[in-house]
């Protein structure tokens, strides 16, 4: 799963489910050289693609995330869940 935005919240790559190889290719083609990549999958990204990998930043600071989210506009971009697969929860029998 890959989603990329800049430091101002502008979407660069819309949420998408990709193989690691395809994610590396997409990052290399769409990000400026020297961009930072963070997240739980950062250690899967090939360091030769020209981005800075931040392996020690696997969790977001809640205050930073809230500040970031508060700056986003919901106009034309309603909140909706992103599922990697169809929900499969079942009520107990």
ZADO-1210 file (C-alpha; in nm, 4 decimals, padded with zeros to 6 digits):
<atoms>
<atom x="00.0000" y="00.0000" z="00.0000" code="UNK" pos="1"/>
<atom x="00.1434" y="00.3367" z="-00.1016" code="UNK" pos="2"/>
<atom x="00.0200" y="00.6904" z="-00.0540" code="UNK" pos="3"/>
<atom x="00.2378" y="00.9965" z="-00.1083" code="UNK" pos="4"/>
<atom x="00.1771" y="01.3603" z="-00.0282" code="UNK" pos="5"/>
<atom x="00.4060" y="01.6577" z="00.0147" code="UNK" pos="6"/>
<atom x="00.4681" y="01.8408" z="00.3419" code="UNK" pos="7"/>
<atom x="00.1646" y="02.0617" z="00.2738" code="UNK" pos="8"/>
<atom x="-00.0746" y="01.7704" z="00.2253" code="UNK" pos="9"/>
<atom x="-00.0900" y="01.7940" z="-00.1530" code="UNK" pos="10"/>
<atom x="-00.1368" y="01.4466" z="-00.2959" code="UNK" pos="11"/>
<atom x="00.1473" y="01.3287" z="-00.5185" code="UNK" pos="12"/>
<atom x="00.0482" y="00.9616" z="-00.5522" code="UNK" pos="13"/>
<atom x="-00.3088" y="00.8553" z="-00.4764" code="UNK" pos="14"/>
<atom x="-00.3574" y="00.5531" z="-00.2485" code="UNK" pos="15"/>
<atom x="-00.2711" y="00.2375" z="-00.4401" code="UNK" pos="16"/>
<atom x="-00.1870" y="-00.1251" z="-00.3692" code="UNK" pos="17"/>
<atom x="00.1377" y="-00.2223" z="-00.5462" code="UNK" pos="18"/>
<atom x="00.4171" y="-00.4737" z="-00.5381" code="UNK" pos="19"/>
<atom x="00.7377" y="-00.3486" z="-00.3793" code="UNK" pos="20"/>
<atom x="00.9080" y="-00.3392" z="-00.7214" code="UNK" pos="21"/>
<atom x="00.6263" y="-00.1305" z="-00.8705" code="UNK" pos="22"/>
<atom x="00.6229" y="00.0993" z="-00.5670" code="UNK" pos="23"/>
<atom x="00.9976" y="00.1633" z="-00.6070" code="UNK" pos="24"/>
<atom x="00.9528" y="00.2405" z="-00.9775" code="UNK" pos="25"/>
<atom x="00.6648" y="00.4769" z="-00.9067" code="UNK" pos="26"/>
<atom x="00.8533" y="00.6564" z="-00.6298" code="UNK" pos="27"/>
<atom x="01.1575" y="00.6949" z="-00.8524" code="UNK" pos="28"/>
<atom x="00.9545" y="00.8387" z="-01.1386" code="UNK" pos="29"/>
<atom x="00.7299" y="01.0714" z="-00.9363" code="UNK" pos="30"/>
<atom x="00.9377" y="01.2029" z="-00.6454" code="UNK" pos="31"/>
<atom x="01.2064" y="01.4685" z="-00.6680" code="UNK" pos="32"/>
<atom x="01.5529" y="01.3390" z="-00.5869" code="UNK" pos="33"/>
<atom x="01.6284" y="01.3778" z="-00.2168" code="UNK" pos="34"/>
<atom x="01.2658" y="01.3379" z="-00.1043" code="UNK" pos="35"/>
<atom x="01.2155" y="01.1591" z="00.2273" code="UNK" pos="36"/>
<atom x="01.0199" y="00.8353" z="00.2518" code="UNK" pos="37"/>
<atom x="00.8802" y="00.7224" z="00.5871" code="UNK" pos="38"/>
<atom x="00.6504" y="00.4466" z="00.7049" code="UNK" pos="39"/>
<atom x="00.6433" y="00.0862" z="00.8129" code="UNK" pos="40"/>
<atom x="00.7509" y="-00.0402" z="00.4690" code="UNK" pos="41"/>
<atom x="01.0458" y="00.1925" z="00.4236" code="UNK" pos="42"/>
<atom x="01.2993" y="-00.0868" z="00.4713" code="UNK" pos="43"/>
<atom x="01.1534" y="-00.2586" z="00.1615" code="UNK" pos="44"/>
<atom x="01.2325" y="00.0397" z="-00.0627" code="UNK" pos="45"/>
<atom x="01.5490" y="00.0200" z="-00.2707" code="UNK" pos="46"/>
<atom x="01.7879" y="00.2916" z="-00.1510" code="UNK" pos="47"/>
<atom x="01.9250" y="00.3353" z="-00.5035" code="UNK" pos="48"/>
<atom x="01.6090" y="00.5102" z="-00.6304" code="UNK" pos="49"/>
<atom x="01.7276" y="00.8528" z="-00.5145" code="UNK" pos="50"/>
<atom x="01.5105" y="00.9176" z="-00.2103" code="UNK" pos="51"/>
<atom x="01.6099" y="00.9514" z="00.1551" code="UNK" pos="52"/>
<atom x="01.4779" y="00.6614" z="00.3589" code="UNK" pos="53"/>
<atom x="01.3800" y="00.7329" z="00.7188" code="UNK" pos="54"/>
<atom x="01.3711" y="00.3848" z="00.8772" code="UNK" pos="55"/>
<atom x="01.3459" y="00.5115" z="01.2359" code="UNK" pos="56"/>
<atom x="01.0239" y="00.7006" z="01.1665" code="UNK" pos="57"/>
<atom x="00.7697" y="00.4196" z="01.1588" code="UNK" pos="58"/>
<atom x="00.5012" y="00.5916" z="01.3656" code="UNK" pos="59"/>
<atom x="00.3573" y="00.9370" z="01.3169" code="UNK" pos="60"/>
<atom x="00.3423" y="01.1865" z="01.5983" code="UNK" pos="61"/>
<atom x="-00.0283" y="01.2319" z="01.6772" code="UNK" pos="62"/>
<atom x="00.0028" y="01.6109" z="01.7108" code="UNK" pos="63"/>
<atom x="00.1784" y="01.6376" z="01.3760" code="UNK" pos="64"/>
<atom x="-00.0859" y="01.4204" z="01.2105" code="UNK" pos="65"/>
<atom x="-00.3699" y="01.6264" z="01.3633" code="UNK" pos="66"/>
<atom x="-00.2100" y="01.9536" z="01.2511" code="UNK" pos="67"/>
<atom x="-00.1562" y="01.8103" z="00.9049" code="UNK" pos="68"/>
<atom x="-00.5160" y="01.6879" z="00.8836" code="UNK" pos="69"/>
<atom x="-00.6588" y="02.0177" z="01.0053" code="UNK" pos="70"/>
<atom x="-00.5010" y="02.1953" z="00.7067" code="UNK" pos="71"/>
<atom x="-00.6690" y="01.9686" z="00.4515" code="UNK" pos="72"/>
<atom x="-00.9878" y="02.0747" z="00.2787" code="UNK" pos="73"/>
<atom x="-01.2765" y="01.8297" z="00.2589" code="UNK" pos="74"/>
<atom x="-01.4281" y="02.0149" z="-00.0365" code="UNK" pos="75"/>
<atom x="-01.4328" y="01.7710" z="-00.3259" code="UNK" pos="76"/>
<atom x="-01.2528" y="01.5138" z="-00.1143" code="UNK" pos="77"/>
<atom x="-01.4997" y="01.3467" z="00.1221" code="UNK" pos="78"/>
<atom x="-01.3614" y="01.1111" z="00.3823" code="UNK" pos="79"/>
<atom x="-01.3895" y="00.7476" z="00.2823" code="UNK" pos="80"/>
<atom x="-01.2295" y="00.4300" z="00.4132" code="UNK" pos="81"/>
<atom x="-00.9536" y="00.2634" z="00.2157" code="UNK" pos="82"/>
<atom x="-00.9655" y="-00.1144" z="00.2273" code="UNK" pos="83"/>
<atom x="-00.6827" y="-00.3378" z="00.1149" code="UNK" pos="84"/>
<atom x="-00.9345" y="-00.6187" z="00.0874" code="UNK" pos="85"/>
<atom x="-01.3070" y="-00.6633" z="00.1331" code="UNK" pos="86"/>
<atom x="-01.4166" y="-00.6677" z="00.4990" code="UNK" pos="87"/>
<atom x="-01.4553" y="-01.0264" z="00.6168" code="UNK" pos="88"/>
<atom x="-01.5689" y="-00.9897" z="00.9781" code="UNK" pos="89"/>
<atom x="-01.8477" y="-01.2271" z="01.0798" code="UNK" pos="90"/>
<atom x="-02.0803" y="-01.2203" z="01.3763" code="UNK" pos="91"/>
<atom x="-02.0225" y="-01.5073" z="01.6193" code="UNK" pos="92"/>
<atom x="-02.2586" y="-01.8029" z="01.5680" code="UNK" pos="93"/>
</atoms>
